[in-house]
Amino acid sequence: MPRRKGLLGLDVSLTTREYEVLRRVAIGETNPEIAAAIGLSRNTVKAYLQTVLQKLGARNRVEAIMRASELGLI
């Protein structure tokens, strides 16, 4: 389970599935592409992504990728 302490002491811990979704978002895959690749529904992928956004304190996919990169998660 990837875990990093970032700026402002934010402790970010992602589950394996959350990390997989984030990694695929970072390489430019859409939610439907991610869903097909890892065998989940689109809604499940969307839910995982929302959780990742919340944990990273990000408002959108781009911001999530930037924060994850700053934290050394991707």
C-alpha positions, 0 to 999 in steps of 0.5 A: 500500500503506497504511503507518503507524507507530503507537504503540510504533513499530509499523510496519504495512504492509498489502497492497491486498487486506488493506486492502480486507478491513479497510475492508469489516470496518470498515463492518460486512460479514461474511466471506461478504459480503466474499467475494462483493463482491470475488470471493474464497472465504470461507476466503481472506477469513478468511486475509486478515483473520487476517493483518491482525489479526496485523499490527495486533496485534489479537485480534478485528475490533473491536480491529483497527478501533480500531487501524487508526483510531488509525493513520489507516489507516481 
